[in-house]
Amino acid sequence: MAIERIAIEDREQWLALRKQDVTASVAGALLGVHPYSTAYGLYLLKKGEIVEDPEETGPMRRGRLLEPVAVQMLREDRPDWTVEEYPIGYYYRDPAARIGATPDVFATNEKGEPGIVQVKSVEPGVFRREWRAESGLVEPPLWIVVQAILETKLTGRVWAAVAPMVVGFGVELPIVPIPIHDGVFERIRVEVDQFWRNVEHSRPYPPDYARDGRLISSLYPKDNGKQIDLSGDNEIGDAVVSLERAREAKKQAESSEKTAKAVINEKMKDAALALLPDGRMLSNKTTDRDGYYVNPTSFRMVKILKGR
């Protein structure tokens, strides 16, 4: 691979560099293992049908602010490592494959071997659910494993690790080694190659309806006033049946919730807390909420109409 190393001058230039590649941070979407991105969404992004939100989210800001702390902890916890200057300040890309990456940390281990360390800021509840195996061992999510392998290959390093920074009452920074499997890397290259072929020939990926619903809604925010014929489409017929069943189940659940709340209110009367038969406590405290005005919005509402 002929790898380019490009100095990052500012955020705008960095975002422009990322547009031309499938980056390591989202490559897992092409394997179906990314929690936030899908192949369908990535396709639309690279086709220019949607744009990447340039605004920094809360978790992104948390990660950016905590990364220097994690690097300092890494230096303290691994005194026999050489942790290079942070931030690295370079974007690495394979221009032929159109794969890119922005590594977090370069380090050399006690054996003198160069590697990369990914720093992740993880909320404690998420860490317990998604990083802790039943055995108690820390196992990074697959999309992070994919990211680490790509970053290692693009930078010419020989090992990788991920350091999830977990901030609770204290601060934890477990350092988890990532095996570098050449087979995984080759699989990613094949998927990325096929991805760019699909983009070139306008062959979209099928949406993951369970995950892409909000994205699909954003593509068609308003109706055009026209009517189309979907009478031969069995899939939409099944979707309508599912919608009807879901709405009926929701209606029944709301009725059950309303009844249960009435029982609780009558049993507790004006008490704030109650001890339950199984030892748990039930709270029914008064909550005050300020009034507010809602700005006008428009949205599309699905209704099932009777046939003629």
Order of alpha helices (4+ residues) and beta strands (2+ residues): beta-alpha-beta-alpha-alpha-beta-beta-beta-beta-beta-alpha-alpha-beta-beta-beta-alpha-alpha-alpha-beta-beta
